[in-house]
Amino acid sequence: MTNSVESIVISLGNEPAEALGFKTEDQIETALIPLMADAFPDESIDL
């Protein structure tokens, strides 16, 4: 019996906007700003 090992490579951040449900990267950034503000309340996050 042979054991096989598969490597699963997860590439986060390289998905096209459409794969995430957005039409443009600007839409992604607009959606992320409030989330980043919640995660980093002491930081100033501007467009």
mmCIF file of the N, C-alpha and C atoms, coordinates in Angstrom:
data_MODEL
# 
_entry.id   MODEL 
# 
loop_
_atom_site.group_PDB 
_atom_site.id 
_atom_site.type_symbol 
_atom_site.label_atom_id 
_atom_site.label_alt_id 
_atom_site.label_comp_id 
_atom_site.label_asym_id 
_atom_site.label_entity_id 
_atom_site.label_seq_id 
_atom_site.pdbx_PDB_ins_code 
_atom_site.Cartn_x 
_atom_site.Cartn_y 
_atom_site.Cartn_z 
_atom_site.occupancy 
_atom_site.B_iso_or_equiv 
_atom_site.pdbx_formal_charge 
_atom_site.auth_seq_id 
_atom_site.auth_comp_id 
_atom_site.auth_asym_id 
_atom_site.auth_atom_id 
_atom_site.pdbx_PDB_model_num 
ATOM 1   N N  . MET A 1 1  ? 0.841   -1.176 0.000  1.00 0.00 ? 1  MET A N  1 
ATOM 2   C CA . MET A 1 1  ? 0.000   0.000  0.000  1.00 0.00 ? 1  MET A CA 1 
ATOM 3   C C  . MET A 1 1  ? 0.886   1.238  0.000  1.00 0.00 ? 1  MET A C  1 
ATOM 4   N N  . THR A 1 2  ? 0.526   2.206  -0.827 1.00 0.00 ? 2  THR A N  1 
ATOM 5   C CA . THR A 1 2  ? 1.317   3.431  -0.968 1.00 0.00 ? 2  THR A CA 1 
ATOM 6   C C  . THR A 1 2  ? 0.577   4.601  -0.332 1.00 0.00 ? 2  THR A C  1 
ATOM 7   N N  . ASN A 1 3  ? 1.302   5.388  0.455  1.00 0.00 ? 3  ASN A N  1 
ATOM 8   C CA . ASN A 1 3  ? 0.726   6.598  1.024  1.00 0.00 ? 3  ASN A CA 1 
ATOM 9   C C  . ASN A 1 3  ? 1.077   7.770  0.129  1.00 0.00 ? 3  ASN A C  1 
ATOM 10  N N  . SER A 1 4  ? 0.105   8.593  -0.157 1.00 0.00 ? 4  SER A N  1 
ATOM 11  C CA . SER A 1 4  ? 0.394   9.777  -0.944 1.00 0.00 ? 4  SER A CA 1 
ATOM 12  C C  . SER A 1 4  ? 0.124   11.013 -0.086 1.00 0.00 ? 4  SER A C  1 
ATOM 13  N N  . VAL A 1 5  ? 0.948   11.996 -0.283 1.00 0.00 ? 5  VAL A N  1 
ATOM 14  C CA . VAL A 1 5  ? 0.796   13.246 0.450  1.00 0.00 ? 5  VAL A CA 1 
ATOM 15  C C  . VAL A 1 5  ? 0.505   14.335 -0.559 1.00 0.00 ? 5  VAL A C  1 
ATOM 16  N N  . GLU A 1 6  ? -0.582  15.029 -0.323 1.00 0.00 ? 6  GLU A N  1 
ATOM 17  C CA . GLU A 1 6  ? -0.952  16.124 -1.205 1.00 0.00 ? 6  GLU A CA 1 
ATOM 18  C C  . GLU A 1 6  ? -0.693  17.438 -0.496 1.00 0.00 ? 6  GLU A C  1 
ATOM 19  N N  . SER A 1 7  ? -0.102  18.360 -1.193 1.00 0.00 ? 7  SER A N  1 
ATOM 20  C CA . SER A 1 7  ? 0.087   19.697 -0.648 1.00 0.00 ? 7  SER A CA 1 
ATOM 21  C C  . SER A 1 7  ? -1.064  20.575 -1.099 1.00 0.00 ? 7  SER A C  1 
ATOM 22  N N  . ILE A 1 8  ? -1.666  21.206 -0.148 1.00 0.00 ? 8  ILE A N  1 
ATOM 23  C CA . ILE A 1 8  ? -2.736  22.149 -0.462 1.00 0.00 ? 8  ILE A CA 1 
ATOM 24  C C  . ILE A 1 8  ? -2.178  23.539 -0.217 1.00 0.00 ? 8  ILE A C  1 
ATOM 25  N N  . VAL A 1 9  ? -2.127  24.305 -1.271 1.00 0.00 ? 9  VAL A N  1 
ATOM 26  C CA . VAL A 1 9  ? -1.609  25.660 -1.175 1.00 0.00 ? 9  VAL A CA 1 
ATOM 27  C C  . VAL A 1 9  ? -2.785  26.619 -1.179 1.00 0.00 ? 9  VAL A C  1 
ATOM 28  N N  . ILE A 1 10 ? -2.874  27.397 -0.114 1.00 0.00 ? 10 ILE A N  1 
ATOM 29  C CA . ILE A 1 10 ? -3.938  28.380 -0.025 1.00 0.00 ? 10 ILE A CA 1 
ATOM 30  C C  . ILE A 1 10 ? -3.348  29.735 -0.363 1.00 0.00 ? 10 ILE A C  1 
ATOM 31  N N  . SER A 1 11 ? -3.906  30.364 -1.350 1.00 0.00 ? 11 SER A N  1 
ATOM 32  C CA . SER A 1 11 ? -3.422  31.661 -1.794 1.00 0.00 ? 11 SER A CA 1 
ATOM 33  C C  . SER A 1 11 ? -4.494  32.695 -1.506 1.00 0.00 ? 11 SER A C  1 
ATOM 34  N N  . LEU A 1 12 ? -4.337  33.400 -0.392 1.00 0.00 ? 12 LEU A N  1 
ATOM 35  C CA . LEU A 1 12 ? -5.305  34.422 -0.036 1.00 0.00 ? 12 LEU A CA 1 
ATOM 36  C C  . LEU A 1 12 ? -4.842  35.764 -0.566 1.00 0.00 ? 12 LEU A C  1 
ATOM 37  N N  . GLY A 1 13 ? -5.757  36.518 -1.094 1.00 0.00 ? 13 GLY A N  1 
ATOM 38  C CA . GLY A 1 13 ? -5.429  37.844 -1.588 1.00 0.00 ? 13 GLY A CA 1 
ATOM 39  C C  . GLY A 1 13 ? -5.164  37.910 -3.069 1.00 0.00 ? 13 GLY A C  1 
ATOM 40  N N  . ASN A 1 14 ? -5.185  36.775 -3.734 1.00 0.00 ? 14 ASN A N  1 
ATOM 41  C CA . ASN A 1 14 ? -4.930  36.763 -5.173 1.00 0.00 ? 14 ASN A CA 1 
ATOM 42  C C  . ASN A 1 14 ? -6.184  36.459 -5.985 1.00 0.00 ? 14 ASN A C  1 
ATOM 43  N N  . GLU A 1 15 ? -7.312  36.352 -5.292 1.00 0.00 ? 15 GLU A N  1 
ATOM 44  C CA . GLU A 1 15 ? -8.547  36.052 -5.990 1.00 0.00 ? 15 GLU A CA 1 
ATOM 45  C C  . GLU A 1 15 ? -9.010  37.269 -6.783 1.00 0.00 ? 15 GLU A C  1 
ATOM 46  N N  . PRO A 1 16 ? -9.608  37.051 -7.946 1.00 0.00 ? 16 PRO A N  1 
ATOM 47  C CA . PRO A 1 16 ? -10.174 38.191 -8.680 1.00 0.00 ? 16 PRO A CA 1 
ATOM 48  C C  . PRO A 1 16 ? -11.389 38.718 -7.927 1.00 0.00 ? 16 PRO A C  1 
ATOM 49  N N  . ALA A 1 17 ? -11.705 39.987 -8.137 1.00 0.00 ? 17 ALA A N  1 
ATOM 50  C CA . ALA A 1 17 ? -12.835 40.622 -7.448 1.00 0.00 ? 17 ALA A CA 1 
ATOM 51  C C  . ALA A 1 17 ? -14.132 39.840 -7.671 1.00 0.00 ? 17 ALA A C  1 
ATOM 52  N N  . GLU A 1 18 ? -14.327 39.330 -8.867 1.00 0.00 ? 18 GLU A N  1 
ATOM 53  C CA . GLU A 1 18 ? -15.553 38.606 -9.195 1.00 0.00 ? 18 GLU A CA 1 
ATOM 54  C C  . GLU A 1 18 ? -15.723 37.353 -8.339 1.00 0.00 ? 18 GLU A C  1 
ATOM 55  N N  . ALA A 1 19 ? -14.631 36.701 -7.988 1.00 0.00 ? 19 ALA A N  1 
ATOM 56  C CA . ALA A 1 19 ? -14.697 35.491 -7.171 1.00 0.00 ? 19 ALA A CA 1 
ATOM 57  C C  . ALA A 1 19 ? -15.185 35.805 -5.762 1.00 0.00 ? 19 ALA A C  1 
ATOM 58  N N  . LEU A 1 20 ? -15.043 37.046 -5.341 1.00 0.00 ? 20 LEU A N  1 
ATOM 59  C CA . LEU A 1 20 ? -15.471 37.466 -4.012 1.00 0.00 ? 20 LEU A CA 1 
ATOM 60  C C  . LEU A 1 20 ? -16.831 38.155 -4.026 1.00 0.00 ? 20 LEU A C  1 
ATOM 61  N N  . GLY A 1 21 ? -17.439 38.242 -5.200 1.00 0.00 ? 21 GLY A N  1 
ATOM 62  C CA . GLY A 1 21 ? -18.759 38.835 -5.314 1.00 0.00 ? 21 GLY A CA 1 
ATOM 63  C C  . GLY A 1 21 ? -18.755 40.333 -5.598 1.00 0.00 ? 21 GLY A C  1 
ATOM 64  N N  . PHE A 1 22 ? -17.626 40.858 -5.998 1.00 0.00 ? 22 PHE A N  1 
ATOM 65  C CA . PHE A 1 22 ? -17.515 42.278 -6.333 1.00 0.00 ? 22 PHE A CA 1 
ATOM 66  C C  . PHE A 1 22 ? -17.197 42.424 -7.814 1.00 0.00 ? 22 PHE A C  1 
ATOM 67  N N  . LYS A 1 23 ? -17.477 43.604 -8.344 1.00 0.00 ? 23 LYS A N  1 
ATOM 68  C CA . LYS A 1 23 ? -17.165 43.854 -9.751 1.00 0.00 ? 23 LYS A CA 1 
ATOM 69  C C  . LYS A 1 23 ? -15.814 44.525 -9.925 1.00 0.00 ? 23 LYS A C  1 
ATOM 70  N N  . THR A 1 24 ? -15.372 45.303 -8.921 1.00 0.00 ? 24 THR A N  1 
ATOM 71  C CA . THR A 1 24 ? -14.092 46.003 -9.021 1.00 0.00 ? 24 THR A CA 1 
ATOM 72  C C  . THR A 1 24 ? -13.332 45.904 -7.698 1.00 0.00 ? 24 THR A C  1 
ATOM 73  N N  . GLU A 1 25 ? -12.044 46.163 -7.755 1.00 0.00 ? 25 GLU A N  1 
ATOM 74  C CA . GLU A 1 25 ? -11.241 46.179 -6.541 1.00 0.00 ? 25 GLU A CA 1 
ATOM 75  C C  . GLU A 1 25 ? -11.617 47.358 -5.661 1.00 0.00 ? 25 GLU A C  1 
ATOM 76  N N  . ASP A 1 26 ? -12.094 48.451 -6.266 1.00 0.00 ? 26 ASP A N  1 
ATOM 77  C CA . ASP A 1 26 ? -12.550 49.598 -5.474 1.00 0.00 ? 26 ASP A CA 1 
ATOM 78  C C  . ASP A 1 26 ? -13.730 49.211 -4.580 1.00 0.00 ? 26 ASP A C  1 
ATOM 79  N N  . GLN A 1 27 ? -14.613 48.362 -5.083 1.00 0.00 ? 27 GLN A N  1 
ATOM 80  C CA . GLN A 1 27 ? -15.740 47.907 -4.272 1.00 0.00 ? 27 GLN A CA 1 
ATOM 81  C C  . GLN A 1 27 ? -15.252 47.091 -3.078 1.00 0.00 ? 27 GLN A C  1 
ATOM 82  N N  . ILE A 1 28 ? -14.217 46.299 -3.282 1.00 0.00 ? 28 ILE A N  1 
ATOM 83  C CA . ILE A 1 28 ? -13.647 45.515 -2.178 1.00 0.00 ? 28 ILE A CA 1 
ATOM 84  C C  . ILE A 1 28 ? -13.080 46.454 -1.121 1.00 0.00 ? 28 ILE A C  1 
ATOM 85  N N  . GLU A 1 29 ? -12.314 47.444 -1.546 1.00 0.00 ? 29 GLU A N  1 
ATOM 86  C CA . GLU A 1 29 ? -11.721 48.385 -0.594 1.00 0.00 ? 29 GLU A CA 1 
ATOM 87  C C  . GLU A 1 29 ? -12.798 49.125 0.181  1.00 0.00 ? 29 GLU A C  1 
ATOM 88  N N  . THR A 1 30 ? -13.870 49.539 -0.498 1.00 0.00 ? 30 THR A N  1 
ATOM 89  C CA . THR A 1 30 ? -14.963 50.240 0.167  1.00 0.00 ? 30 THR A CA 1 
ATOM 90  C C  . THR A 1 30 ? -15.602 49.346 1.232  1.00 0.00 ? 30 THR A C  1 
ATOM 91  N N  . ALA A 1 31 ? -15.737 48.078 0.948  1.00 0.00 ? 31 ALA A N  1 
ATOM 92  C CA . ALA A 1 31 ? -16.320 47.144 1.908  1.00 0.00 ? 31 ALA A CA 1 
ATOM 93  C C  . ALA A 1 31 ? -15.370 46.858 3.072  1.00 0.00 ? 31 ALA A C  1 
ATOM 94  N N  . LEU A 1 32 ? -14.073 46.881 2.823  1.00 0.00 ? 32 LEU A N  1 
ATOM 95  C CA . LEU A 1 32 ? -13.100 46.545 3.864  1.00 0.00 ? 32 LEU A CA 1 
ATOM 96  C C  . LEU A 1 32 ? -12.853 47.672 4.862  1.00 0.00 ? 32 LEU A C  1 
ATOM 97  N N  . ILE A 1 33 ? -13.012 48.913 4.451  1.00 0.00 ? 33 ILE A N  1 
ATOM 98  C CA . ILE A 1 33 ? -12.680 50.037 5.335  1.00 0.00 ? 33 ILE A CA 1 
ATOM 99  C C  . ILE A 1 33 ? -13.439 49.978 6.667  1.00 0.00 ? 33 ILE A C  1 
ATOM 100 N N  . PRO A 1 34 ? -14.767 49.790 6.688  1.00 0.00 ? 34 PRO A N  1 
ATOM 101 C CA . PRO A 1 34 ? -15.445 49.699 7.993  1.00 0.00 ? 34 PRO A CA 1 
ATOM 102 C C  . PRO A 1 34 ? -14.993 48.491 8.813  1.00 0.00 ? 34 PRO A C  1 
ATOM 103 N N  . LEU A 1 35 ? -14.694 47.386 8.134  1.00 0.00 ? 35 LEU A N  1 
ATOM 104 C CA . LEU A 1 35 ? -14.230 46.196 8.853  1.00 0.00 ? 35 LEU A CA 1 
ATOM 105 C C  . LEU A 1 35 ? -12.861 46.431 9.485  1.00 0.00 ? 35 LEU A C  1 
ATOM 106 N N  . MET A 1 36 ? -11.980 47.090 8.752  1.00 0.00 ? 36 MET A N  1 
ATOM 107 C CA . MET A 1 36 ? -10.652 47.390 9.279  1.00 0.00 ? 36 MET A CA 1 
ATOM 108 C C  . MET A 1 36 ? -10.747 48.388 10.426 1.00 0.00 ? 36 MET A C  1 
ATOM 109 N N  . ALA A 1 37 ? -11.688 49.330 10.352 1.00 0.00 ? 37 ALA A N  1 
ATOM 110 C CA . ALA A 1 37 ? -11.868 50.306 11.423 1.00 0.00 ? 37 ALA A CA 1 
ATOM 111 C C  . ALA A 1 37 ? -12.314 49.608 12.709 1.00 0.00 ? 37 ALA A C  1 
ATOM 112 N N  . ASP A 1 38 ? -13.147 48.558 12.580 1.00 0.00 ? 38 ASP A N  1 
ATOM 113 C CA . ASP A 1 38 ? -13.561 47.791 13.751 1.00 0.00 ? 38 ASP A CA 1 
ATOM 114 C C  . ASP A 1 38 ? -12.398 46.998 14.333 1.00 0.00 ? 38 ASP A C  1 
ATOM 115 N N  . ALA A 1 39 ? -11.549 46.467 13.476 1.00 0.00 ? 39 ALA A N  1 
ATOM 116 C CA . ALA A 1 39 ? -10.429 45.640 13.922 1.00 0.00 ? 39 ALA A CA 1 
ATOM 117 C C  . ALA A 1 39 ? -9.303  46.482 14.495 1.00 0.00 ? 39 ALA A C  1 
ATOM 118 N N  . PHE A 1 40 ? -9.136  47.694 13.994 1.00 0.00 ? 40 PHE A N  1 
ATOM 119 C CA . PHE A 1 40 ? -8.053  48.578 14.433 1.00 0.00 ? 40 PHE A CA 1 
ATOM 120 C C  . PHE A 1 40 ? -8.645  49.931 14.834 1.00 0.00 ? 40 PHE A C  1 
ATOM 121 N N  . PRO A 1 41 ? -9.365  49.998 15.955 1.00 0.00 ? 41 PRO A N  1 
ATOM 122 C CA . PRO A 1 41 ? -10.078 51.235 16.312 1.00 0.00 ? 41 PRO A CA 1 
ATOM 123 C C  . PRO A 1 41 ? -9.152  52.425 16.625 1.00 0.00 ? 41 PRO A C  1 
ATOM 124 N N  . ASP A 1 42 ? -7.927  52.164 16.988 1.00 0.00 ? 42 ASP A N  1 
ATOM 125 C CA . ASP A 1 42 ? -7.005  53.256 17.330 1.00 0.00 ? 42 ASP A CA 1 
ATOM 126 C C  . ASP A 1 42 ? -6.277  53.820 16.127 1.00 0.00 ? 42 ASP A C  1 
ATOM 127 N N  . GLU A 1 43 ? -6.438  53.218 14.975 1.00 0.00 ? 43 GLU A N  1 
ATOM 128 C CA . GLU A 1 43 ? -5.744  53.639 13.766 1.00 0.00 ? 43 GLU A CA 1 
ATOM 129 C C  . GLU A 1 43 ? -6.684  54.487 12.911 1.00 0.00 ? 43 GLU A C  1 
ATOM 130 N N  . SER A 1 44 ? -6.146  55.445 12.224 1.00 0.00 ? 44 SER A N  1 
ATOM 131 C CA . SER A 1 44 ? -6.929  56.237 11.276 1.00 0.00 ? 44 SER A CA 1 
ATOM 132 C C  . SER A 1 44 ? -6.831  55.578 9.911  1.00 0.00 ? 44 SER A C  1 
ATOM 133 N N  . ILE A 1 45 ? -7.975  55.171 9.367  1.00 0.00 ? 45 ILE A N  1 
ATOM 134 C CA . ILE A 1 45 ? -8.010  54.508 8.063  1.00 0.00 ? 45 ILE A CA 1 
ATOM 135 C C  . ILE A 1 45 ? -8.743  55.417 7.099  1.00 0.00 ? 45 ILE A C  1 
ATOM 136 N N  . ASP A 1 46 ? -8.028  55.901 6.114  1.00 0.00 ? 46 ASP A N  1 
ATOM 137 C CA . ASP A 1 46 ? -8.605  56.785 5.121  1.00 0.00 ? 46 ASP A CA 1 
ATOM 138 C C  . ASP A 1 46 ? -8.675  56.098 3.767  1.00 0.00 ? 46 ASP A C  1 
ATOM 139 N N  . LEU A 1 47 ? -9.518  56.626 2.905  1.00 0.00 ? 47 LEU A N  1 
ATOM 140 C CA . LEU A 1 47 ? -9.598  56.105 1.527  1.00 0.00 ? 47 LEU A CA 1 
ATOM 141 C C  . LEU A 1 47 ? -8.399  56.482 0.740  1.00 0.00 ? 47 LEU A C  1 
# 
